[in-house]
């Protein structure tokens, strides 16, 4: 049973009256626990696929199944809930809320879920910050963190909700190679120890090496799907 | 309860966002504060003018209640002498028996003759002992010792008439008027003092003589008066209406009983018109303030597109995105309204205490019975209203930028 299934996906962007095809008859299945990298040059469709899987974009045609649920059948609220509870996001530019501290950035996700009380949230946030090695910096604002530290906050924010899978759009693109490697080691550890599914988009060779499954894309098509 | 926690957290996040760009937020607060304080100042001055005008009318001319003979009020512009009250009548004597606080007056049209000049005036025969219990005319008289060895009857004239003709205390003036029976009578009077009420209507047009001398001058019987003026403890419209009802029961239907608001109906209608003008001015001020809020909110939305996209990707609903930005607007409006109320309150307090000197506006028709200082007055509810206006207005105008933010496509804005 696949965790994510893209079936006959077609995606076109409209710029003015011009339609630009990005994906055409695209199929992909991702299973739970995978650490998959979508690699390819710019414009190959990597980010589009991540956006479709993350339910922040819709395909022109075709079906996307998340945990066997057909996304096109879900209403606005169900899609929001799906993102809120089941999908973690890590962005290339970290996208932390600058006015919130490290702790508050991570806690915000739990507040949005409205499931836990303050004490439970605190415990959970502190636990995840410890996992990513940031428990000493929880009161800092993002502006006072290094790029690597900010990305760790973003990882903690993605993990705190115990998502079914985490989407990471070029997670090392704004980090130096040493920091990038540290982040990848952290992700690999989380994948191995906690069986968290990670789906990357990247053109960083180091990320490709770390990934356990590498899907090479070109012009919206899979040219190679390699399981290591 | 837990579901509400997200909204509390969003309000806290909004608060932080408001102070993110301190200079811009401060400018927006100022924009609202200036709008709100201007609203309070304009309202305070207009309220002050109205309150002071009504007070002046009551204290110098209309009292709280007036009693006329039926038919007199309809012809009041010509001050008829054929529709007088007989104070010794059994009905009117009941006023005395019921301990009402009142005075008797005879009002008539008169011409003041000074040399070759003739000035139409309103003359009032008043009972000097009782009049001061009802009106402030007697207390406003400016007088000094003068020589009256020829035993002229005394007259008190409005100070502006005196200034116009350069009259002095002790000068002799001639008054002419038609008697009750239509013949023209004339008599000389010695100026015993100047009436300086601050109500231009009185100070420009009124002459005051003794009521008994007025009766003789006008061929009226010794109990005839044109009006009875009365004051009560509480002159609210509700209370006056109650007293009017009681008086009708006592006096019957031969008398016209007017509350102060019946006497100055035209003035109150004008105030109503002015209130609408004030509303228009207030609206313009509020629109001005709202432009600042819209500008700030739109800038805020477009600056934070990435952040909005992130929040959406993390699972924040469109409703909550709208809430986030509207609460930012609400905070700006609340703070702006609050500071506006403080600034406006201080300025209104200053004008309440020291007033605005309008004496230099002599000759400029501002349609108020005030000629020296206008004092601001503002009921406390207006301060709360200004804060509420600031809040509601900001929330209202923030809706468009907030709605705009909620319509962003997260995949598109995260791509930028």
Interface residues (C-beta under 8 A of the other chain):
Chain A: X47 X48 X51 X54 X56 X57 X76 X77 X80 X81 X82 X83 X84 X85 X87 X89 X91 X93 X95 X97 X98 X99 X100 X108 X109 X111 X112 X113 X114 X115 X116 X117 X157 X169
Chain B: X2 X3 X5 X6 X9 X13 X16 X17 X20 X306 X307 X309 X310 X311 X312 X313 X314 X315 X316 X317 X318 X320 X409 X410 X411 X414 X415
